């Protein structure tokens, strides 16, 4: 083999080695790109799964909150209806204790009437009625705070007394209740019904009378 042939052969071998190295490098680059693509796909799937899990969790939470709201709303409606029913019953039967006490007074009246039929004794009947009246007013005051006003001889109070008549009197210095035409009552510290009364007022001085007559 000539020297030239040897050189040509060596050059060809070098070219073949370089070609193999280039193929090897290309395959390595392809493998790296494939690994990167697979890694990106894995990351994307992981993010998608995380988002789906978050959506599912929020959906479940929303469903639970909606269920709680519906339950609370139903409970409130039941409570409102129960309170309205109890209020209506309270208004309807609110006076039952007072009525029980009044029934006892009615019983006493019935007994007094039956007794008067048997005895025909007016004085006994009168005494019985007086006792019932005392019992009745005493019960109203002790149990229901309904008190009968004492008015005669007291100073006139326009908040508690309704003056039906006025009369001058030289025996008084301030307007005073002289007579009680109809009893007044107070409930606790409030006037429930004013007393209808006759009021005495001090005698006006002569000068005032003269001015009134001139007018």
C-alpha positions as CSV (number, residue, x, y, z in Angstrom):
1,X,0.0,0.0,0.0
2,X,1.3,3.3,-1.0
3,X,1.8,6.2,1.4
4,X,-1.0,8.1,-0.3
5,X,-3.4,5.2,0.1
6,X,-2.6,5.0,3.8
7,X,-3.3,8.6,4.3
8,X,-6.6,8.4,2.4
9,X,-7.6,5.4,4.6
10,X,-6.7,7.2,7.8
11,X,-8.7,10.3,6.6
12,X,-11.7,8.1,5.9
13,X,-11.6,6.5,9.3
14,X,-11.4,9.9,11.0
15,X,-14.5,11.0,9.0
16,X,-16.4,7.9,10.1
17,X,-15.5,8.5,13.8
18,X,-16.6,12.2,13.5
19,X,-19.9,11.0,11.9
20,X,-20.5,8.6,14.7
21,X,-19.8,11.2,17.3
22,X,-22.3,13.6,15.6
23,X,-25.0,10.9,15.6
24,X,-24.3,10.2,19.2
25,X,-24.6,13.9,20.1
26,X,-27.9,14.2,18.1
27,X,-29.4,11.2,19.9
28,X,-28.3,12.7,23.3
29,X,-30.0,16.0,22.4
30,X,-33.2,14.2,21.4
31,X,-33.2,12.3,24.6
32,X,-32.8,15.5,26.7
33,X,-35.6,17.2,24.8
34,X,-37.9,14.2,25.3
35,X,-37.1,14.2,29.0
36,X,-37.9,17.9,29.2
37,X,-41.2,17.5,27.4
38,X,-42.2,14.6,29.7
39,X,-41.2,16.7,32.8
40,X,-43.4,19.6,31.5
41,X,-46.3,17.3,30.9
42,X,-45.9,15.8,34.4
43,X,-45.9,19.3,35.9
44,X,-48.9,20.4,33.9
45,X,-50.8,17.2,35.0
46,X,-49.9,17.9,38.6
47,X,-51.1,21.5,38.4
48,X,-54.3,20.4,36.7
49,X,-54.9,17.8,39.4
50,X,-54.3,20.3,42.1
51,X,-56.7,22.8,40.5
52,X,-59.4,20.0,40.1
53,X,-58.9,19.1,43.8
54,X,-59.3,22.7,44.8
55,X,-62.5,23.1,42.7
56,X,-63.9,19.9,44.1
57,X,-63.2,21.1,47.7
58,X,-64.8,24.5,47.0
59,X,-67.8,22.8,45.4
60,X,-68.2,20.6,48.5
61,X,-67.8,23.5,50.8
62,X,-70.4,25.5,48.9
63,X,-72.8,22.6,49.1
64,X,-72.3,22.2,52.8
65,X,-72.8,25.9,53.4
66,X,-76.0,25.9,51.3
67,X,-77.3,22.9,53.3
68,X,-76.5,24.7,56.6
69,X,-78.3,27.8,55.4
70,X,-81.4,25.9,54.4
71,X,-81.4,24.2,57.8
72,X,-81.0,27.5,59.7
73,X,-83.7,29.1,57.5
74,X,-86.1,26.3,58.2
75,X,-85.3,26.5,62.0
76,X,-85.9,30.2,62.0
77,X,-89.2,29.9,60.2
78,X,-90.3,27.2,62.7
79,X,-89.2,29.5,65.5
80,X,-91.1,32.5,64.0
81,X,-94.3,30.5,63.6
82,X,-94.0,29.1,67.1
83,X,-93.5,32.6,68.6
84,X,-96.5,34.0,66.6
85,X,-98.7,31.1,67.8
86,X,-97.6,31.6,71.4
87,X,-98.2,35.4,71.2
88,X,-101.7,34.8,69.8
89,X,-102.4,32.3,72.6
90,X,-101.0,34.7,75.1
91,X,-103.4,37.5,73.9
92,X,-106.3,35.1,73.7
93,X,-105.8,33.6,77.2
94,X,-103.9,36.4,78.8
95,X,-106.8,37.3,81.2
96,X,-107.6,33.8,82.4
97,X,-106.1,34.4,85.9
98,X,-108.2,37.5,86.3
99,X,-111.3,35.7,85.0
100,X,-110.8,32.9,87.5
101,X,-110.9,35.5,90.3
102,X,-114.0,37.1,88.8
103,X,-115.7,33.7,88.7
104,X,-115.4,33.5,92.4
105,X,-117.1,36.9,92.8
106,X,-119.9,35.7,90.5
107,X,-120.3,32.6,92.7
108,X,-120.7,34.9,95.7
109,X,-123.3,36.9,93.9
110,X,-125.2,33.7,93.0
111,X,-125.1,32.6,96.7
112,X,-126.3,36.0,97.9
113,X,-129.2,36.0,95.4
114,X,-130.3,32.5,96.3
115,X,-130.1,33.4,100.0
116,X,-132.3,36.5,99.5
117,X,-134.9,34.4,97.7
118,X,-135.1,32.0,100.6
119,X,-135.1,34.5,103.5
120,X,-136.6,37.6,101.9
121,X,-134.4,39.6,104.3
122,X,-133.4,42.9,102.6
123,X,-130.9,43.8,105.4
124,X,-129.1,40.5,105.1
125,X,-129.0,40.8,101.3
126,X,-127.6,44.3,101.6
127,X,-124.9,43.1,104.0
128,X,-124.0,40.3,101.7
129,X,-123.7,42.6,98.7
130,X,-121.5,44.9,100.8
131,X,-119.3,42.0,101.8
132,X,-118.9,40.9,98.2
133,X,-118.0,44.4,97.1
134,X,-115.3,44.6,99.8
135,X,-114.0,41.2,98.9
136,X,-114.0,42.2,95.2
137,X,-112.1,45.5,95.6
138,X,-109.7,43.9,98.1
139,X,-108.9,41.1,95.6
140,X,-108.3,43.6,92.7
141,X,-106.0,45.6,94.9
142,X,-103.9,42.8,96.4
143,X,-103.6,40.6,93.3
144,X,-104.0,43.0,90.4
145,X,-102.8,46.4,91.9
146,X,-106.1,48.0,90.9
147,X,-106.8,50.5,93.7
148,X,-109.8,52.6,94.4
149,X,-109.0,56.3,94.9
150,X,-109.8,58.1,98.1
151,X,-110.8,61.6,97.0
152,X,-113.1,63.5,99.4
153,X,-111.2,66.1,101.4
154,X,-108.1,65.9,99.3
155,X,-106.7,68.8,97.2
156,X,-108.1,68.8,93.7
157,X,-105.7,67.2,91.2
158,X,-106.7,67.7,87.5
159,X,-104.6,64.6,86.6
160,X,-106.6,62.4,88.9
161,X,-110.0,64.2,89.2
162,X,-112.6,65.2,86.7
163,X,-114.5,68.2,88.0
164,X,-118.2,68.0,87.2
165,X,-119.2,70.8,89.6
166,X,-117.5,73.8,91.2
167,X,-118.6,75.5,94.4
168,X,-117.1,78.3,96.4
169,X,-116.4,77.7,100.1
170,X,-115.0,80.0,102.8
171,X,-113.7,77.0,104.8
172,X,-111.0,76.0,102.3
173,X,-107.8,77.7,101.1
174,X,-107.1,75.6,98.0
175,X,-109.4,73.8,95.6
176,X,-110.6,70.7,97.4
177,X,-112.7,67.7,96.4
178,X,-116.0,68.0,98.3
179,X,-117.9,65.0,96.9
180,X,-117.1,61.9,94.9
181,X,-119.7,61.2,92.1
182,X,-117.9,58.3,90.6
183,X,-114.9,56.5,92.0
184,X,-111.6,56.7,90.2
185,X,-109.0,53.9,90.0
186,X,-105.2,53.6,89.7
187,X,-103.3,50.7,88.2
188,X,-99.9,50.5,90.0
189,X,-98.8,54.2,89.8
190,X,-100.9,55.2,86.8
191,X,-104.4,56.7,86.8
192,X,-106.6,54.1,85.1
193,X,-109.8,56.2,85.4
194,X,-110.1,59.7,87.0
195,X,-112.7,60.2,89.7
196,X,-115.7,62.4,88.8
197,X,-116.0,64.9,91.6
198,X,-117.5,68.1,93.0
199,X,-114.8,70.6,93.7
200,X,-114.8,73.4,96.3
201,X,-112.8,76.5,95.6
202,X,-111.8,79.3,98.0
203,X,-114.1,82.3,98.1
204,X,-112.8,85.0,95.8
205,X,-111.9,88.4,97.3
206,X,-114.4,91.2,97.0
207,X,-112.3,93.1,94.6
208,X,-112.1,90.1,92.3
209,X,-115.9,89.7,92.5
210,X,-116.4,93.3,91.6
211,X,-114.2,93.0,88.6
212,X,-116.1,89.9,87.5
213,X,-119.4,91.7,87.8
214,X,-118.2,94.6,85.8
215,X,-116.9,92.4,83.1
